[in-house]
Amino acid sequence: MAETNSDIEAVIDSLGARGDGVAKTADGPLYVPFALPGERVRVRPGAVRGQGRASQLLEVLDPAPS
């Protein structure tokens, strides 16, 4: 998985086993705490976690549909 210091926009696809939002990307999943499926978010990828990266939620760009 490539190292990145850049913020990323992504759509949360599902919830993971730990309750984090999961966004599928070309570089692997991003695990985003406090994010819900269907939300478009801006995140900062961090440490490698399993096959993906733990990520910090910076902003919810579009909320989850109700």
Buried (B, 14 or more C-beta within 10 A) or exposed (E): EEEEEEEBEBBBBEEBEEEBBBBBBEEBBBBBBEBBBBBBBBBBBEEEBEEBBBBEBBEBEEEEEE
